[in-house]
Amino acid sequence: MPERRAYDSNGLIAASRPCISQGAHAALLVATVNLLGAESATAEPNIGQFELKTLECAPGLLEFQSQNAFSWGQPSRQFEDDGQELLFDENSIVRQRHALELEFGFTRHVKMRVGIEFEKERLDEPATIEVANDFDDLELTEYGAELIAVVIPRPGDGAGLGFVAELEGPFDGDESNALVLGPIAEFQSGRWFAAAVPMAVHNFGDNPDDGEEVDDKWDFAYAAQLMYTFSPNLSLALEGYGTVERIGSTGQPSGSAEIFGDFKQHRLGPVLYYTYAFGSGGSRSNASQRTSLSEADDETDSTRLNIGLGLLAGLNENTPDATLKLSIEVDF
């Protein structure tokens, strides 16, 4: 039987796993990953930015966004050795992520966002088991564009509905593209605000090696928020983010996915938001998603800074123990 193991952050076998002999260890140190015989190219679970799409939309809206995340307590990487090759699990693990985006409002019902993303990812194909949990350098990895259509605007209290379509692509061209589709639902009552964004994520356009197939799977992802406003400048939210990899039997699982299975990640935690509006006395409702259309029209000459800081706890063994979220948004 092939032997399956998991390694901790120092590249050592986890305590709950059986130890290997010195001879086997020495042999594995010089072994390299050989995935040419796998049935399909690598496709990891789609882990999006830890932010919610919003229905705030107005002609001339211009917003700069910096979405940042830092995680620690990474799950140990699993591998299987069958005596001929090593296969590593394909869970998505990112130590750092920095996204820079610009959002444009065209009408009261349509807006668009474009952006780029930098990531410090776990090594995709580690050369030895000792570096299986190491991370690559921080580098530019992805570009994207999204379009949001507001079907039912939310003028203050009440419910609103919209839809998002987003296209993401890798800069190196070696990984698959992703198409994100889903509704945006919002509800506000006084100081309370709630939002939910369930999404379907489709992988396509990979460049597999000879003999491999594209894993054109569909994932399910979600973002949710429950927020309470304490003052015009301060709000506290409970936010949840997650991904369930591979809906049904979609796609072509790789050899690694057939051995280790697909991965799910779930996060939940508090996020504190602070807003300062320049040019209007520094007082304005701080969460942009709660701003009514009339408020947006009344304060188009005001520049607004919105900062969010929170800690998201991992809810299962496939998710890092903790993720620090830092968002910086500037409305012009």
Secondary structure, 3 states (H helix, E strand, C coil): CCEEEEECCCCCECCCCCCCCHHHHHHHHCCCCCCCCCCECCCCCCCCCCCCCCCCCCCCCEEEEEEEEEEECCCCEEEEECCCCEEECCCCCEEEEEEEEEEEECCCCEEEEEEEEEEEEECCCCCCHHHCCCECCCEEEEEEEEEEEEEECCCCCEEEEEEEEEEEEECCCCCCEEEEEEEEEEEEECCEEEEEEEEEEEEECCCCCCCCECCCCEEEEEEEEEEEEEECCEEEEEEEEEEECCCCCCCCCCHHHHHHCCCEEEEEEEEEEEEEEECCCCCCCCCHHHCCHHHHHHCCCCEEEEEEEEEEEECCCCCCCEEEEEEEEEEC
